Amino acid sequence: QVQLVESGGGLVQAGGSLRLSCAASTIFNISAMGWYRQAPGKQRELVAVFTSTGSTNDAASVQGRFSISRDNAKKTVYLHMTALKPQATAVYYCHAHISTFDTDYWGQGTQVTVSS
C-alpha cells in the first residue's frame, strides 16, 4: 500500500509559478511516479512523470515550462510549474505505479487555479 499526499496547489495569476509536492509513504517497488491533471469536464491527462527507466515523460503542452524532479531521501516528487496559463487550471494528481503487482496509486489531488 502506498499513500501519496500532494501539496502546493493554489491560486496564481497567469504567468506565475507554483511548485507541487507529492510525498509518498514509501518508494519501495515504485516503478513510475509523476503527475496527472484533470480539468473540469475533461479526462485526466499526463503532465509529467518519471518512467520505469528513470527518464521523464512530459506532455507537449507543458514542455519548456513545467519540470519534474524528485528527492528520494524525502520520498517526494515535485512538479515545478512556470509561465502558468489559465488552461492549466485543474486538479493535479500524484500517481505511482508498482509494476510488480501492476497496481496504481493516486493522491487526493490538489487544486491549481490560474487566473487571467
N, C-alpha and C positions, 0 to 999 in steps of 0.2 A: 504494500500500500504506500502510495506517495501522496503527500499533501503539498499543494502548491499555493502560495499566498502572494498575490500581487499587491503592489502599492505604487503610488506616484502619479496616479491619474489626477485630472482636474480640469479647470477651465483656463484656457490660454488664448491669447489673441493670435490671429493669423500672422505668420512669420516668426512666432515664438518657438520655444523649445521646452521639452519635457523629457524626463528620464523615468522610465518604468522599471520596477524591480520585481523579480519573481524569486522568492525564497522557497527552496524545496526541503522537505523533511529528510530526504536522502537523495543522493545522486547515484547510489549503487545500482548498477544494472541499467541505468537510463541510457538509451542508445541515441535518442534525438530529443532536443528540447528547444523551445522557442516560443514565438508569439503569433497569435492569430487575432483577427478583429472581426466584429460584426456590427455593421451599421443598421439603423432601423430599416426594416423591410428588405434587407439583403441577406445573402448567405454568408456564413462565416468564411473568411479567406485568410490565407497565409500572409504574414507580414515579413517575418524574418526568423529563421531557425538555424540551429546547429544540427547538421545531419549526423548520421551514424559514423561517417568518416572523419568528423571534426570540422568539415568545411561548413560554410554558411550558404544559405539559400535565401535570397531576398526577392520580394515582389518587385516587378518592374516599376510600379508606381511610386516606390519609396527609395529606389536606388539613388545614392548620392545625397540623400537627406536623412535617412534612418540608418542606424547601425546596431548590431547586436554584439554584446560582449558577455563574458562570464568570469566569475571568481569561484573556482572550485572549492577553495578553502571555506568560503562563505556559503557554498551550495546555492549560489544566486546567479541568475541570468538577468541581464539588463537590456533594455531597448532604449537607445538614445535617439530621440526624435528632434530634428531641427527643421527650420523653414516650414512649419506646420501650415497646412491648408484646411479650410473648413471641411473639405471632403474627407479629412482624416477623422472626423468626429465618429466615434464608435465605442463600443465596449471592447476592451483589449483583454484577451485571454492568454494565460500562460498554458503551455501544453508540454507534456512529457510522454515519451513512448518507450516502453520496455519491450524490446524485440524478443527476448527470451520467452515471454508469456504472451506476446502480441497484445499488449494492453496499453490503453491510452488513459492518461490522467489530465484533468483540466482544473484550473483555478476557478475562483468565483467570478473573476472579471473585475476590471477597473475602468471606470468611465473616463474617456477623454473627449472634451468638447472644445472645438476650435471656433472662435467667433470671428466674424469678418469685420 
